[in-house]
Amino acid sequence: MFAAGLLETPWRRFIVADVIAVVLWACYWVGATALLGEAFSDRQWLTILISIGIGVVIGLVAELIRRYAERRGAG
């Protein structure tokens, strides 16, 4: 929200983006817990670490795609 305020993002655009982000985040955590929770039920900390690792990888891939698209648009 801080970044959206600094960039003066219109409320409607922010709310749409926020709702999409919340739904994706919730689906990710529910899915990761459902898939990894059973396999690592005796080591719950490992499930959390794997989930965080997957989230970081997804974030890095998204950033690489964004940078590639930005370069392609500028070139």
C-alpha positions as CSV (number, residue, x, y, z in Angstrom):
1,M,0.0,0.0,0.0
2,F,2.9,2.3,0.7
3,A,4.3,1.9,-2.8
4,A,0.8,2.4,-4.3
5,G,0.4,5.6,-2.4
6,L,3.8,6.9,-3.5
7,L,3.1,6.0,-7.1
8,E,-0.4,7.7,-6.8
9,T,-2.1,4.5,-8.0
10,P,-5.9,5.1,-8.5
11,W,-8.0,3.3,-5.8
12,R,-9.9,1.1,-8.3
13,R,-6.7,-0.2,-9.9
14,F,-5.1,-0.8,-6.4
15,I,-8.2,-2.7,-5.1
16,V,-8.3,-4.9,-8.2
17,A,-4.6,-5.7,-7.9
18,D,-4.9,-6.2,-4.2
19,V,-7.8,-8.6,-4.5
20,I,-5.9,-10.6,-7.2
21,A,-2.8,-10.7,-4.9
22,V,-4.8,-11.8,-1.9
23,V,-6.5,-14.6,-3.8
24,L,-3.2,-15.9,-5.3
25,W,-1.5,-15.7,-1.9
26,A,-4.3,-17.6,-0.2
27,C,-4.3,-20.3,-2.9
28,Y,-0.6,-20.6,-2.7
29,W,-0.5,-21.2,1.0
30,V,-3.5,-23.5,1.1
31,G,-2.0,-25.5,-1.8
32,A,1.4,-25.7,-0.4
33,T,0.1,-26.7,3.0
34,A,-2.1,-29.4,1.4
35,L,0.7,-30.8,-0.7
36,L,3.5,-30.5,1.7
37,G,1.7,-30.8,5.0
38,E,0.9,-34.5,4.7
39,A,4.4,-35.4,3.4
40,F,6.1,-33.6,6.3
41,S,3.5,-33.8,9.0
42,D,6.2,-34.8,11.6
43,R,8.4,-31.9,10.6
44,Q,6.2,-28.8,10.2
45,W,9.1,-26.4,10.2
46,L,10.4,-28.0,7.0
47,T,7.0,-27.5,5.4
48,I,7.2,-23.8,6.2
49,L,10.8,-23.5,4.9
50,I,9.9,-25.3,1.6
51,S,6.9,-23.1,1.2
52,I,8.9,-19.9,1.7
53,G,11.5,-21.2,-0.7
54,I,8.9,-21.9,-3.4
55,G,7.5,-18.4,-2.8
56,V,10.9,-16.8,-3.2
57,V,11.5,-18.7,-6.4
58,I,8.1,-17.7,-7.8
59,G,8.9,-14.0,-6.9
60,L,12.3,-14.2,-8.6
61,V,10.8,-15.7,-11.7
62,A,8.1,-13.0,-11.8
63,E,10.8,-10.3,-11.4
64,L,12.9,-11.8,-14.3
65,I,9.8,-11.9,-16.5
66,R,9.0,-8.3,-15.6
67,R,12.6,-7.2,-16.4
68,Y,12.6,-9.1,-19.7
69,A,9.3,-7.5,-20.7
70,E,10.5,-4.1,-19.7
71,R,13.7,-4.5,-21.8
72,R,11.8,-5.8,-24.8
73,G,9.4,-2.9,-24.6
74,A,12.2,-0.4,-24.4
75,G,14.2,-1.9,-27.3
